[in-house]
């Protein structure tokens, strides 16, 4: 039995949420990078946030590929990579 996969609308919603998370992680790591040294023990929190952002980026990429495989005739390139003005979080 195969699993149902995500609908087009579910992909779009997930894409917006992951993009907002990614943008927030970038904002926070930049803020920490500007407030603390970029090397040594005090840099660890910012590096961890960057690692988390990179993991979210990889997930978005794989989900974008799945979106195109699952809905080849109805997809658009902005589900997981929305235009800046369409993003939920803007610093």
mmCIF file as gemmi writes it, N, C-alpha and C atoms, coordinates in Angstrom:
data_model
loop_
_atom_site.group_PDB
_atom_site.id
_atom_site.type_symbol
_atom_site.label_atom_id
_atom_site.label_alt_id
_atom_site.label_comp_id
_atom_site.label_asym_id
_atom_site.label_entity_id
_atom_site.label_seq_id
_atom_site.pdbx_PDB_ins_code
_atom_site.Cartn_x
_atom_site.Cartn_y
_atom_site.Cartn_z
_atom_site.occupancy
_atom_site.B_iso_or_equiv
_atom_site.pdbx_formal_charge
_atom_site.auth_seq_id
_atom_site.auth_asym_id
_atom_site.pdbx_PDB_model_num
ATOM 1 N N . UNK Axp A 1 ? 0.843 -1.181 0 1 0 ? 1 A 1
ATOM 2 C CA . UNK Axp A 1 ? 0 0 0 1 0 ? 1 A 1
ATOM 3 C C . UNK Axp A 1 ? 0.891 1.249 0 1 0 ? 1 A 1
ATOM 4 N N . UNK Axp A 2 ? 0.64 2.122 -0.929 1 0 ? 2 A 1
ATOM 5 C CA . UNK Axp A 2 ? 1.435 3.35 -1.005 1 0 ? 2 A 1
ATOM 6 C C . UNK Axp A 2 ? 0.827 4.445 -0.142 1 0 ? 2 A 1
ATOM 7 N N . UNK Axp A 3 ? 1.67 5.309 0.309 1 0 ? 3 A 1
ATOM 8 C CA . UNK Axp A 3 ? 1.215 6.446 1.126 1 0 ? 3 A 1
ATOM 9 C C . UNK Axp A 3 ? 0.642 7.518 0.198 1 0 ? 3 A 1
ATOM 10 N N . UNK Axp A 4 ? -0.221 8.374 0.713 1 0 ? 4 A 1
ATOM 11 C CA . UNK Axp A 4 ? -0.97 9.296 -0.146 1 0 ? 4 A 1
ATOM 12 C C . UNK Axp A 4 ? -0.175 10.456 -0.745 1 0 ? 4 A 1
ATOM 13 N N . UNK Axp A 5 ? 0.994 10.771 -0.24 1 0 ? 5 A 1
ATOM 14 C CA . UNK Axp A 5 ? 1.791 11.915 -0.673 1 0 ? 5 A 1
ATOM 15 C C . UNK Axp A 5 ? 1.078 13.216 -0.319 1 0 ? 5 A 1
ATOM 16 N N . UNK Axp A 6 ? 1.732 14.332 -0.591 1 0 ? 6 A 1
ATOM 17 C CA . UNK Axp A 6 ? 1.138 15.633 -0.29 1 0 ? 6 A 1
ATOM 18 C C . UNK Axp A 6 ? 0.381 16.166 -1.5 1 0 ? 6 A 1
ATOM 19 N N . UNK Axp A 7 ? -0.696 16.858 -1.224 1 0 ? 7 A 1
ATOM 20 C CA . UNK Axp A 7 ? -1.429 17.519 -2.3 1 0 ? 7 A 1
ATOM 21 C C . UNK Axp A 7 ? -0.651 18.762 -2.728 1 0 ? 7 A 1
ATOM 22 N N . UNK Axp A 8 ? -1.065 19.37 -3.813 1 0 ? 8 A 1
ATOM 23 C CA . UNK Axp A 8 ? -0.426 20.608 -4.277 1 0 ? 8 A 1
ATOM 24 C C . UNK Axp A 8 ? -0.505 21.665 -3.185 1 0 ? 8 A 1
ATOM 25 N N . UNK Axp A 9 ? -1.677 21.819 -2.608 1 0 ? 9 A 1
ATOM 26 C CA . UNK Axp A 9 ? -1.856 22.835 -1.563 1 0 ? 9 A 1
ATOM 27 C C . UNK Axp A 9 ? -0.994 22.529 -0.33 1 0 ? 9 A 1
ATOM 28 N N . UNK Axp A 10 ? -0.875 21.269 0.025 1 0 ? 10 A 1
ATOM 29 C CA . UNK Axp A 10 ? -0.028 20.897 1.166 1 0 ? 10 A 1
ATOM 30 C C . UNK Axp A 10 ? 1.442 21.201 0.884 1 0 ? 10 A 1
ATOM 31 N N . UNK Axp A 11 ? 1.888 20.954 -0.354 1 0 ? 11 A 1
ATOM 32 C CA . UNK Axp A 11 ? 3.267 21.303 -0.726 1 0 ? 11 A 1
ATOM 33 C C . UNK Axp A 11 ? 3.471 22.813 -0.605 1 0 ? 11 A 1
ATOM 34 N N . UNK Axp A 12 ? 2.531 23.582 -1.101 1 0 ? 12 A 1
ATOM 35 C CA . UNK Axp A 12 ? 2.67 25.045 -1.057 1 0 ? 12 A 1
ATOM 36 C C . UNK Axp A 12 ? 2.699 25.563 0.382 1 0 ? 12 A 1
ATOM 37 N N . UNK Axp A 13 ? 1.833 25.025 1.223 1 0 ? 13 A 1
ATOM 38 C CA . UNK Axp A 13 ? 1.81 25.437 2.632 1 0 ? 13 A 1
ATOM 39 C C . UNK Axp A 13 ? 3.118 25.055 3.329 1 0 ? 13 A 1
ATOM 40 N N . UNK Axp A 14 ? 3.56 23.828 3.114 1 0 ? 14 A 1
ATOM 41 C CA . UNK Axp A 14 ? 4.808 23.37 3.718 1 0 ? 14 A 1
ATOM 42 C C . UNK Axp A 14 ? 5.982 24.204 3.219 1 0 ? 14 A 1
ATOM 43 N N . UNK Axp A 15 ? 5.975 24.52 1.928 1 0 ? 15 A 1
ATOM 44 C CA . UNK Axp A 15 ? 7.039 25.349 1.369 1 0 ? 15 A 1
ATOM 45 C C . UNK Axp A 15 ? 7.113 26.717 2.026 1 0 ? 15 A 1
ATOM 46 N N . UNK Axp A 16 ? 5.964 27.34 2.245 1 0 ? 16 A 1
ATOM 47 C CA . UNK Axp A 16 ? 5.943 28.653 2.896 1 0 ? 16 A 1
ATOM 48 C C . UNK Axp A 16 ? 6.431 28.553 4.344 1 0 ? 16 A 1
ATOM 49 N N . UNK Axp A 17 ? 6.016 27.521 5.034 1 0 ? 17 A 1
ATOM 50 C CA . UNK Axp A 17 ? 6.426 27.357 6.434 1 0 ? 17 A 1
ATOM 51 C C . UNK Axp A 17 ? 7.924 27.097 6.544 1 0 ? 17 A 1
ATOM 52 N N . UNK Axp A 18 ? 8.448 26.226 5.686 1 0 ? 18 A 1
ATOM 53 C CA . UNK Axp A 18 ? 9.882 25.937 5.722 1 0 ? 18 A 1
ATOM 54 C C . UNK Axp A 18 ? 10.7 27.159 5.323 1 0 ? 18 A 1
ATOM 55 N N . UNK Axp A 19 ? 10.2 27.931 4.372 1 0 ? 19 A 1
ATOM 56 C CA . UNK Axp A 19 ? 10.897 29.155 3.976 1 0 ? 19 A 1
ATOM 57 C C . UNK Axp A 19 ? 10.934 30.147 5.129 1 0 ? 19 A 1
ATOM 58 N N . UNK Axp A 20 ? 9.833 30.274 5.854 1 0 ? 20 A 1
ATOM 59 C CA . UNK Axp A 20 ? 9.794 31.181 7.005 1 0 ? 20 A 1
ATOM 60 C C . UNK Axp A 20 ? 10.766 30.716 8.089 1 0 ? 20 A 1
ATOM 61 N N . UNK Axp A 21 ? 10.83 29.417 8.325 1 0 ? 21 A 1
ATOM 62 C CA . UNK Axp A 21 ? 11.766 28.869 9.313 1 0 ? 21 A 1
ATOM 63 C C . UNK Axp A 21 ? 13.197 29.145 8.878 1 0 ? 21 A 1
ATOM 64 N N . UNK Axp A 22 ? 13.489 28.918 7.617 1 0 ? 22 A 1
ATOM 65 C CA . UNK Axp A 22 ? 14.826 29.147 7.076 1 0 ? 22 A 1
ATOM 66 C C . UNK Axp A 22 ? 15.231 30.612 7.225 1 0 ? 22 A 1
ATOM 67 N N . UNK Axp A 23 ? 14.318 31.509 6.877 1 0 ? 23 A 1
ATOM 68 C CA . UNK Axp A 23 ? 14.612 32.936 6.973 1 0 ? 23 A 1
ATOM 69 C C . UNK Axp A 23 ? 14.824 33.363 8.421 1 0 ? 23 A 1
ATOM 70 N N . UNK Axp A 24 ? 14.051 32.809 9.334 1 0 ? 24 A 1
ATOM 71 C CA . UNK Axp A 24 ? 14.22 33.125 10.759 1 0 ? 24 A 1
ATOM 72 C C . UNK Axp A 24 ? 15.559 32.614 11.274 1 0 ? 24 A 1
ATOM 73 N N . UNK Axp A 25 ? 15.948 31.403 10.887 1 0 ? 25 A 1
ATOM 74 C CA . UNK Axp A 25 ? 17.246 30.865 11.295 1 0 ? 25 A 1
ATOM 75 C C . UNK Axp A 25 ? 18.382 31.731 10.757 1 0 ? 25 A 1
ATOM 76 N N . UNK Axp A 26 ? 18.268 32.192 9.526 1 0 ? 26 A 1
ATOM 77 C CA . UNK Axp A 26 ? 19.291 33.066 8.953 1 0 ? 26 A 1
ATOM 78 C C . UNK Axp A 26 ? 19.365 34.382 9.722 1 0 ? 26 A 1
ATOM 79 N N . UNK Axp A 27 ? 18.217 34.952 10.013 1 0 ? 27 A 1
ATOM 80 C CA . UNK Axp A 27 ? 18.169 36.204 10.757 1 0 ? 27 A 1
ATOM 81 C C . UNK Axp A 27 ? 18.825 36.042 12.136 1 0 ? 27 A 1
ATOM 82 N N . UNK Axp A 28 ? 18.484 34.972 12.83 1 0 ? 28 A 1
ATOM 83 C CA . UNK Axp A 28 ? 19.028 34.744 14.169 1 0 ? 28 A 1
ATOM 84 C C . UNK Axp A 28 ? 20.535 34.483 14.148 1 0 ? 28 A 1
ATOM 85 N N . UNK Axp A 29 ? 20.995 33.689 13.182 1 0 ? 29 A 1
ATOM 86 C CA . UNK Axp A 29 ? 22.43 33.408 13.125 1 0 ? 29 A 1
ATOM 87 C C . UNK Axp A 29 ? 23.213 34.671 12.763 1 0 ? 29 A 1
ATOM 88 N N . UNK Axp A 30 ? 22.656 35.518 11.919 1 0 ? 30 A 1
ATOM 89 C CA . UNK Axp A 30 ? 23.306 36.787 11.584 1 0 ? 30 A 1
ATOM 90 C C . UNK Axp A 30 ? 23.357 37.687 12.806 1 0 ? 30 A 1
ATOM 91 N N . UNK Axp A 31 ? 22.274 37.735 13.534 1 0 ? 31 A 1
ATOM 92 C CA . UNK Axp A 31 ? 22.224 38.546 14.753 1 0 ? 31 A 1
ATOM 93 C C . UNK Axp A 31 ? 23.276 38.083 15.763 1 0 ? 31 A 1
ATOM 94 N N . UNK Axp A 32 ? 23.378 36.766 15.951 1 0 ? 32 A 1
ATOM 95 C CA . UNK Axp A 32 ? 24.392 36.238 16.868 1 0 ? 32 A 1
ATOM 96 C C . UNK Axp A 32 ? 25.797 36.499 16.341 1 0 ? 32 A 1
ATOM 97 N N . UNK Axp A 33 ? 25.97 36.376 15.024 1 0 ? 33 A 1
ATOM 98 C CA . UNK Axp A 33 ? 27.27 36.626 14.426 1 0 ? 33 A 1
ATOM 99 C C . UNK Axp A 33 ? 27.723 38.062 14.604 1 0 ? 33 A 1
ATOM 100 N N . UNK Axp A 34 ? 26.774 38.967 14.667 1 0 ? 34 A 1
ATOM 101 C CA . UNK Axp A 34 ? 27.101 40.375 14.879 1 0 ? 34 A 1
ATOM 102 C C . UNK Axp A 34 ? 27.3 40.705 16.357 1 0 ? 34 A 1
ATOM 103 N N . UNK Axp A 35 ? 26.83 39.853 17.244 1 0 ? 35 A 1
ATOM 104 C CA . UNK Axp A 35 ? 26.905 40.126 18.684 1 0 ? 35 A 1
ATOM 105 C C . UNK Axp A 35 ? 28.035 39.38 19.389 1 0 ? 35 A 1
ATOM 106 N N . UNK Axp A 36 ? 28.496 38.271 18.808 1 0 ? 36 A 1
ATOM 107 C CA . UNK Axp A 36 ? 29.502 37.428 19.453 1 0 ? 36 A 1
ATOM 108 C C . UNK Axp A 36 ? 30.636 37.133 18.468 1 0 ? 36 A 1
ATOM 109 N N . UNK Axp A 37 ? 31.771 36.684 18.996 1 0 ? 37 A 1
ATOM 110 C CA . UNK Axp A 37 ? 32.871 36.304 18.101 1 0 ? 37 A 1
ATOM 111 C C . UNK Axp A 37 ? 32.426 35.211 17.133 1 0 ? 37 A 1
ATOM 112 N N . UNK Axp A 38 ? 33.054 35.164 15.982 1 0 ? 38 A 1
ATOM 113 C CA . UNK Axp A 38 ? 32.709 34.169 14.965 1 0 ? 38 A 1
ATOM 114 C C . UNK Axp A 38 ? 33.536 32.89 15.077 1 0 ? 38 A 1
ATOM 115 N N . UNK Axp A 39 ? 34.442 32.872 16.056 1 0 ? 39 A 1
ATOM 116 C CA . UNK Axp A 39 ? 35.237 31.671 16.313 1 0 ? 39 A 1
ATOM 117 C C . UNK Axp A 39 ? 35.223 31.401 17.814 1 0 ? 39 A 1
ATOM 118 N N . UNK Axp A 40 ? 35.586 30.191 18.155 1 0 ? 40 A 1
ATOM 119 C CA . UNK Axp A 40 ? 35.648 29.819 19.563 1 0 ? 40 A 1
ATOM 120 C C . UNK Axp A 40 ? 34.302 29.384 20.108 1 0 ? 40 A 1
ATOM 121 N N . UNK Axp A 41 ? 34.239 29.138 21.408 1 0 ? 41 A 1
ATOM 122 C CA . UNK Axp A 41 ? 33.029 28.606 22.036 1 0 ? 41 A 1
ATOM 123 C C . UNK Axp A 41 ? 31.81 29.514 21.888 1 0 ? 41 A 1
ATOM 124 N N . UNK Axp A 42 ? 32.042 30.811 21.878 1 0 ? 42 A 1
ATOM 125 C CA . UNK Axp A 42 ? 30.9 31.731 21.771 1 0 ? 42 A 1
ATOM 126 C C . UNK Axp A 42 ? 30.269 31.729 20.377 1 0 ? 42 A 1
ATOM 127 N N . UNK Axp A 43 ? 30.943 31.154 19.403 1 0 ? 43 A 1
ATOM 128 C CA . UNK Axp A 43 ? 30.411 31.097 18.044 1 0 ? 43 A 1
ATOM 129 C C . UNK Axp A 43 ? 29.545 29.857 17.8 1 0 ? 43 A 1
ATOM 130 N N . UNK Axp A 44 ? 29.558 28.935 18.741 1 0 ? 44 A 1
ATOM 131 C CA . UNK Axp A 44 ? 28.838 27.664 18.562 1 0 ? 44 A 1
ATOM 132 C C . UNK Axp A 44 ? 27.336 27.862 18.314 1 0 ? 44 A 1
ATOM 133 N N . UNK Axp A 45 ? 26.636 28.695 19.063 1 0 ? 45 A 1
ATOM 134 C CA . UNK Axp A 45 ? 25.198 28.843 18.791 1 0 ? 45 A 1
ATOM 135 C C . UNK Axp A 45 ? 24.898 29.314 17.363 1 0 ? 45 A 1
ATOM 136 N N . UNK Axp A 46 ? 25.64 30.277 16.866 1 0 ? 46 A 1
ATOM 137 C CA . UNK Axp A 46 ? 25.415 30.757 15.492 1 0 ? 46 A 1
ATOM 138 C C . UNK Axp A 46 ? 25.728 29.658 14.483 1 0 ? 46 A 1
ATOM 139 N N . UNK Axp A 47 ? 26.798 28.898 14.725 1 0 ? 47 A 1
ATOM 140 C CA . UNK Axp A 47 ? 27.132 27.786 13.821 1 0 ? 47 A 1
ATOM 141 C C . UNK Axp A 47 ? 26.03 26.73 13.841 1 0 ? 47 A 1
ATOM 142 N N . UNK Axp A 48 ? 25.474 26.445 15.015 1 0 ? 48 A 1
ATOM 143 C CA . UNK Axp A 48 ? 24.379 25.471 15.097 1 0 ? 48 A 1
ATOM 144 C C . UNK Axp A 48 ? 23.147 25.951 14.339 1 0 ? 48 A 1
ATOM 145 N N . UNK Axp A 49 ? 22.862 27.23 14.43 1 0 ? 49 A 1
ATOM 146 C CA . UNK Axp A 49 ? 21.722 27.776 13.667 1 0 ? 49 A 1
ATOM 147 C C . UNK Axp A 49 ? 21.99 27.679 12.169 1 0 ? 49 A 1
ATOM 148 N N . UNK Axp A 50 ? 23.232 27.923 11.754 1 0 ? 50 A 1
ATOM 149 C CA . UNK Axp A 50 ? 23.578 27.771 10.336 1 0 ? 50 A 1
ATOM 150 C C . UNK Axp A 50 ? 23.428 26.322 9.878 1 0 ? 50 A 1
ATOM 151 N N . UNK Axp A 51 ? 23.815 25.391 10.73 1 0 ? 51 A 1
ATOM 152 C CA . UNK Axp A 51 ? 23.655 23.97 10.401 1 0 ? 51 A 1
ATOM 153 C C . UNK Axp A 51 ? 22.174 23.619 10.248 1 0 ? 51 A 1
ATOM 154 N N . UNK Axp A 52 ? 21.356 24.14 11.135 1 0 ? 52 A 1
ATOM 155 C CA . UNK Axp A 52 ? 19.907 23.907 11.05 1 0 ? 52 A 1
ATOM 156 C C . UNK Axp A 52 ? 19.341 24.509 9.767 1 0 ? 52 A 1
ATOM 157 N N . UNK Axp A 53 ? 19.792 25.719 9.409 1 0 ? 53 A 1
ATOM 158 C CA . UNK Axp A 53 ? 19.316 26.367 8.172 1 0 ? 53 A 1
ATOM 159 C C . UNK Axp A 53 ? 19.704 25.539 6.954 1 0 ? 53 A 1
ATOM 160 N N . UNK Axp A 54 ? 20.919 25.018 6.959 1 0 ? 54 A 1
ATOM 161 C CA . UNK Axp A 54 ? 21.366 24.181 5.846 1 0 ? 54 A 1
ATOM 162 C C . UNK Axp A 54 ? 20.519 22.908 5.739 1 0 ? 54 A 1
ATOM 163 N N . UNK Axp A 55 ? 20.144 22.324 6.869 1 0 ? 55 A 1
ATOM 164 C CA . UNK Axp A 55 ? 19.287 21.13 6.866 1 0 ? 55 A 1
ATOM 165 C C . UNK Axp A 55 ? 17.901 21.467 6.302 1 0 ? 55 A 1
ATOM 166 N N . UNK Axp A 56 ? 17.368 22.62 6.678 1 0 ? 56 A 1
ATOM 167 C CA . UNK Axp A 56 ? 16.071 23.058 6.139 1 0 ? 56 A 1
ATOM 168 C C . UNK Axp A 56 ? 16.187 23.276 4.635 1 0 ? 56 A 1
ATOM 169 N N . UNK Axp A 57 ? 17.29 23.869 4.181 1 0 ? 57 A 1
ATOM 170 C CA . UNK Axp A 57 ? 17.498 24.073 2.744 1 0 ? 57 A 1
ATOM 171 C C . UNK Axp A 57 ? 17.544 22.75 1.986 1 0 ? 57 A 1
ATOM 172 N N . UNK Axp A 58 ? 18.209 21.745 2.556 1 0 ? 58 A 1
ATOM 173 C CA . UNK Axp A 58 ? 18.257 20.434 1.901 1 0 ? 58 A 1
ATOM 174 C C . UNK Axp A 58 ? 16.871 19.805 1.847 1 0 ? 58 A 1
ATOM 175 N N . UNK Axp A 59 ? 16.112 19.934 2.927 1 0 ? 59 A 1
ATOM 176 C CA . UNK Axp A 59 ? 14.746 19.392 2.945 1 0 ? 59 A 1
ATOM 177 C C . UNK Axp A 59 ? 13.879 20.096 1.895 1 0 ? 59 A 1
ATOM 178 N N . UNK Axp A 60 ? 14 21.419 1.8 1 0 ? 60 A 1
ATOM 179 C CA . UNK Axp A 60 ? 13.228 22.167 0.797 1 0 ? 60 A 1
ATOM 180 C C . UNK Axp A 60 ? 13.571 21.698 -0.611 1 0 ? 60 A 1
ATOM 181 N N . UNK Axp A 61 ? 14.845 21.473 -0.87 1 0 ? 61 A 1
ATOM 182 C CA . UNK Axp A 61 ? 15.269 21.021 -2.19 1 0 ? 61 A 1
ATOM 183 C C . UNK Axp A 61 ? 14.672 19.653 -2.531 1 0 ? 61 A 1
ATOM 184 N N . UNK Axp A 62 ? 14.769 18.722 -1.591 1 0 ? 62 A 1
ATOM 185 C CA . UNK Axp A 62 ? 14.224 17.381 -1.834 1 0 ? 62 A 1
ATOM 186 C C . UNK Axp A 62 ? 12.701 17.413 -1.993 1 0 ? 62 A 1
ATOM 187 N N . UNK Axp A 63 ? 12.038 18.237 -1.185 1 0 ? 63 A 1
ATOM 188 C CA . UNK Axp A 63 ? 10.589 18.349 -1.305 1 0 ? 63 A 1
ATOM 189 C C . UNK Axp A 63 ? 10.184 19.025 -2.608 1 0 ? 63 A 1
ATOM 190 N N . UNK Axp A 64 ? 10.984 19.963 -3.077 1 0 ? 64 A 1
ATOM 191 C CA . UNK Axp A 64 ? 10.73 20.595 -4.371 1 0 ? 64 A 1
ATOM 192 C C . UNK Axp A 64 ? 10.796 19.549 -5.486 1 0 ? 64 A 1
ATOM 193 N N . UNK Axp A 65 ? 11.788 18.661 -5.416 1 0 ? 65 A 1
ATOM 194 C CA . UNK Axp A 65 ? 11.888 17.577 -6.403 1 0 ? 65 A 1
ATOM 195 C C . UNK Axp A 65 ? 10.668 16.656 -6.326 1 0 ? 65 A 1
ATOM 196 N N . UNK Axp A 66 ? 10.248 16.314 -5.101 1 0 ? 66 A 1
ATOM 197 C CA . UNK Axp A 66 ? 9.073 15.455 -4.92 1 0 ? 66 A 1
ATOM 198 C C . UNK Axp A 66 ? 7.826 16.119 -5.477 1 0 ? 66 A 1
ATOM 199 N N . UNK Axp A 67 ? 7.696 17.414 -5.242 1 0 ? 67 A 1
ATOM 200 C CA . UNK Axp A 67 ? 6.556 18.194 -5.749 1 0 ? 67 A 1
ATOM 201 C C . UNK Axp A 67 ? 6.458 18.08 -7.269 1 0 ? 67 A 1
ATOM 202 N N . UNK Axp A 68 ? 7.586 18.224 -7.947 1 0 ? 68 A 1
ATOM 203 C CA . UNK Axp A 68 ? 7.585 18.134 -9.409 1 0 ? 68 A 1
ATOM 204 C C . UNK Axp A 68 ? 7.312 16.71 -9.887 1 0 ? 68 A 1
ATOM 205 N N . UNK Axp A 69 ? 7.812 15.723 -9.17 1 0 ? 69 A 1
ATOM 206 C CA . UNK Axp A 69 ? 7.543 14.328 -9.549 1 0 ? 69 A 1
ATOM 207 C C . UNK Axp A 69 ? 6.068 13.983 -9.36 1 0 ? 69 A 1
ATOM 208 N N . UNK Axp A 70 ? 5.498 14.439 -8.247 1 0 ? 70 A 1
ATOM 209 C CA . UNK Axp A 70 ? 4.128 14.07 -7.907 1 0 ? 70 A 1
ATOM 210 C C . UNK Axp A 70 ? 3.07 14.858 -8.679 1 0 ? 70 A 1
ATOM 211 N N . UNK Axp A 71 ? 3.389 16.074 -9.056 1 0 ? 71 A 1
ATOM 212 C CA . UNK Axp A 71 ? 2.42 16.948 -9.742 1 0 ? 71 A 1
ATOM 213 C C . UNK Axp A 71 ? 3.09 17.634 -10.927 1 0 ? 71 A 1
ATOM 214 N N . UNK Axp A 72 ? 3.531 16.872 -11.922 1 0 ? 72 A 1
ATOM 215 C CA . UNK Axp A 72 ? 4.346 17.451 -12.992 1 0 ? 72 A 1
ATOM 216 C C . UNK Axp A 72 ? 3.624 18.497 -13.851 1 0 ? 72 A 1
ATOM 217 N N . UNK Axp A 73 ? 2.337 18.427 -13.94 1 0 ? 73 A 1
ATOM 218 C CA . UNK Axp A 73 ? 1.612 19.363 -14.812 1 0 ? 73 A 1
ATOM 219 C C . UNK Axp A 73 ? 1.099 20.596 -14.084 1 0 ? 73 A 1
ATOM 220 N N . UNK Axp A 74 ? 1.118 20.567 -12.765 1 0 ? 74 A 1
ATOM 221 C CA . UNK Axp A 74 ? 0.513 21.669 -12.014 1 0 ? 74 A 1
ATOM 222 C C . UNK Axp A 74 ? 1.493 22.376 -11.087 1 0 ? 74 A 1
ATOM 223 N N . UNK Axp A 75 ? 2.765 22.119 -11.226 1 0 ? 75 A 1
ATOM 224 C CA . UNK Axp A 75 ? 3.716 22.704 -10.299 1 0 ? 75 A 1
ATOM 225 C C . UNK Axp A 75 ? 4.225 24.061 -10.768 1 0 ? 75 A 1
ATOM 226 N N . UNK Axp A 76 ? 4.767 24.796 -9.831 1 0 ? 76 A 1
ATOM 227 C CA . UNK Axp A 76 ? 5.442 26.045 -10.133 1 0 ? 76 A 1
ATOM 228 C C . UNK Axp A 76 ? 6.717 26.087 -9.3 1 0 ? 76 A 1
ATOM 229 N N . UNK Axp A 77 ? 7.615 26.952 -9.648 1 0 ? 77 A 1
ATOM 230 C CA . UNK Axp A 77 ? 8.913 26.972 -8.973 1 0 ? 77 A 1
ATOM 231 C C . UNK Axp A 77 ? 8.896 27.738 -7.663 1 0 ? 77 A 1
ATOM 232 N N . UNK Axp A 78 ? 7.76 28.314 -7.286 1 0 ? 78 A 1
ATOM 233 C CA . UNK Axp A 78 ? 7.733 29.149 -6.09 1 0 ? 78 A 1
ATOM 234 C C . UNK Axp A 78 ? 7.142 28.455 -4.861 1 0 ? 78 A 1
ATOM 235 N N . UNK Axp A 79 ? 6.79 27.198 -4.956 1 0 ? 79 A 1
ATOM 236 C CA . UNK Axp A 79 ? 6.216 26.515 -3.795 1 0 ? 79 A 1
ATOM 237 C C . UNK Axp A 79 ? 7.23 26.455 -2.647 1 0 ? 79 A 1
ATOM 238 N N . UNK Axp A 80 ? 8.438 26.014 -2.933 1 0 ? 80 A 1
ATOM 239 C CA . UNK Axp A 80 ? 9.461 25.907 -1.898 1 0 ? 80 A 1
ATOM 240 C C . UNK Axp A 80 ? 10.464 27.05 -1.938 1 0 ? 80 A 1
ATOM 241 N N . UNK Axp A 81 ? 10.393 27.868 -2.986 1 0 ? 81 A 1
ATOM 242 C CA . UNK Axp A 81 ? 11.285 29.024 -3.127 1 0 ? 81 A 1
ATOM 243 C C . UNK Axp A 81 ? 10.468 30.253 -3.531 1 0 ? 81 A 1
ATOM 244 N N . UNK Axp A 82 ? 9.633 30.746 -2.602 1 0 ? 82 A 1
ATOM 245 C CA . UNK Axp A 82 ? 8.766 31.884 -2.936 1 0 ? 82 A 1
ATOM 246 C C . UNK Axp A 82 ? 9.559 33.168 -3.141 1 0 ? 82 A 1
ATOM 247 N N . UNK Axp A 83 ? 8.956 34.068 -3.909 1 0 ? 83 A 1
ATOM 248 C CA . UNK Axp A 83 ? 9.558 35.381 -4.118 1 0 ? 83 A 1
ATOM 249 C C . UNK Axp A 83 ? 9.655 36.099 -2.771 1 0 ? 83 A 1
ATOM 250 N N . UNK Axp A 84 ? 10.61 36.976 -2.651 1 0 ? 84 A 1
ATOM 251 C CA . UNK Axp A 84 ? 10.841 37.698 -1.398 1 0 ? 84 A 1
ATOM 252 C C . UNK Axp A 84 ? 9.586 38.371 -0.881 1 0 ? 84 A 1
ATOM 253 N N . UNK Axp A 85 ? 8.832 39.016 -1.753 1 0 ? 85 A 1
ATOM 254 C CA . UNK Axp A 85 ? 7.629 39.734 -1.307 1 0 ? 85 A 1
ATOM 255 C C . UNK Axp A 85 ? 6.514 38.798 -0.846 1 0 ? 85 A 1
ATOM 256 N N . UNK Axp A 86 ? 6.61 37.522 -1.159 1 0 ? 86 A 1
ATOM 257 C CA . UNK Axp A 86 ? 5.596 36.552 -0.75 1 0 ? 86 A 1
ATOM 258 C C . UNK Axp A 86 ? 5.982 35.784 0.519 1 0 ? 86 A 1
ATOM 259 N N . UNK Axp A 87 ? 7.163 36.051 1.048 1 0 ? 87 A 1
ATOM 260 C CA . UNK Axp A 87 ? 7.63 35.318 2.229 1 0 ? 87 A 1
ATOM 261 C C . UNK Axp A 87 ? 6.954 35.846 3.484 1 0 ? 87 A 1
ATOM 262 N N . UNK Axp A 88 ? 6.739 34.944 4.427 1 0 ? 88 A 1
ATOM 263 C CA . UNK Axp A 88 ? 6.051 35.292 5.669 1 0 ? 88 A 1
ATOM 264 C C . UNK Axp A 88 ? 6.946 36.123 6.578 1 0 ? 88 A 1
ATOM 265 N N . UNK Axp A 89 ? 8.239 35.863 6.576 1 0 ? 89 A 1
ATOM 266 C CA . UNK Axp A 89 ? 9.147 36.578 7.482 1 0 ? 89 A 1
ATOM 267 C C . UNK Axp A 89 ? 10.094 37.439 6.652 1 0 ? 89 A 1
ATOM 268 N N . UNK Axp A 90 ? 10.161 38.689 7.005 1 0 ? 90 A 1
ATOM 269 C CA . UNK Axp A 90 ? 11.114 39.595 6.379 1 0 ? 90 A 1
ATOM 270 C C . UNK Axp A 90 ? 11.778 40.41 7.473 1 0 ? 90 A 1
ATOM 271 N N . UNK Axp A 91 ? 13.087 40.32 7.537 1 0 ? 91 A 1
ATOM 272 C CA . UNK Axp A 91 ? 13.841 41.051 8.582 1 0 ? 91 A 1
ATOM 273 C C . UNK Axp A 91 ? 13.851 42.537 8.297 1 0 ? 91 A 1
